């Protein structure tokens, strides 16, 4: 797998398959991504912040050779974006 910033966006609806609970995550928490080929990837949250919708800096691909996942959802009635960044464990 290559290094970079894998960005995932999701709606903030109160449903099991949405990003509703992202607001409860904290720095140091872990989350996982699964795929059918390689299995489970573990990430540790290292940054959480909010931005205005037109701020796209969180999509930056400069990661110093690390594999990063950025989770993005709306908060504050879509006036703000919640950004959660995790780094793959072991990188």
Secondary structure, 3 states (H helix, E strand, C coil): CCCEEEEEECCCCCCCCCCHHHHHCCCCCEEEEEECCCEEEEEEEEEEEEECCCCCHHHCCCCCCCEEEEEEEEECCCCEEEEEEEEECCC
